[in-house]
């Protein structure tokens, strides 16, 4: 087929479509006209078929949703599949990563992981990378996978030492490289504020690990935790480290880094007061349920976070702290464990519209709408079965 033929309008039909548009219910027996790149029209299949003279593809008795978005991932750790310690807590898990030279990125493993996720419906990653690993953004672009890659600062050091150079800001057709701080207990507050200011000036999102585990909260409250000792031994604390004596969320609020363009990742140990702060500041949250369980750091208060009206996404974190990068598996785990009755549309929002909004990519992704890129995923039957007892 020639390139021009590829761009000819074609009609795709399926049993059910979830457009991802907030408030819109799933629609039956609809079709989408597209040219392989852009959505041209959405409507009842019977109507579109009468007006369409081109190729027709019938996907059968399936439900399609917008392309999936993995709001938080560490693709640079893809080589560590099945090589880390599970269930023993954060520090033992981290030490097992260090034992496998986690800082040396295997880009072939990254590419394989991206292809596997893409084939399961993921069209976009919110990825964390090091300055020397910007090749990951190139790989995502090569594979036509959308992305926001957050270049992460680590250590209580000046910004040039925390990043080993300036943030390599970059924008392409498929994504951007933005800046981020690792966490408030691992990155100096001055560096975090500076990166947040740069991201804000460039109208880019900002990401930070927040309240992931007890060692983090304890360290900020003045405890000499296991992680504190590890940082101290590694000479990452710099001179004169002084704990703020606040929770991570309280500290983030006081540093003025919480707003609608910040993505707070994990939020396992947040209190009711913390949740109120995150809601008031309109901060986005990415939950990583299976990663938290894998490492053994606990379970975030999912229900309270959702009930607070916060924009919530799901992420897989890394293959070093999870069994796979399959967002369908992440969603299934979440739905089986949550004590709330989520509709199919609300559940799909966690891996489509919500992360698109958090990554400031909702003008392109997250919904199936006329004029947006033709990016979709087919819902597995085992996921659809979780909703069969409900009416939508």
PyMOL commands that set and color helices and strands:
alter all, ss='L'
color gray80, all
select helices_A, chain A and resi 3-6+45-51+75-80+90-98+107-119+131-133+135-142+159-163+189-201+214-220+226-233+248-254+272-280+289-295+302-307+327-337+344-349+353-358+381-387
alter helices_A, ss='H'
color red, helices_A
select strands_A, chain A and resi 10-13+16-18+27-28+30-34+39-44+55-58+63-66+68-73+122-129+146-153+170-171+175-183+206-210+262-266+284-287+312-314+376-378
alter strands_A, ss='S'
color yellow, strands_A
deselect
rebuild
show_as cartoon
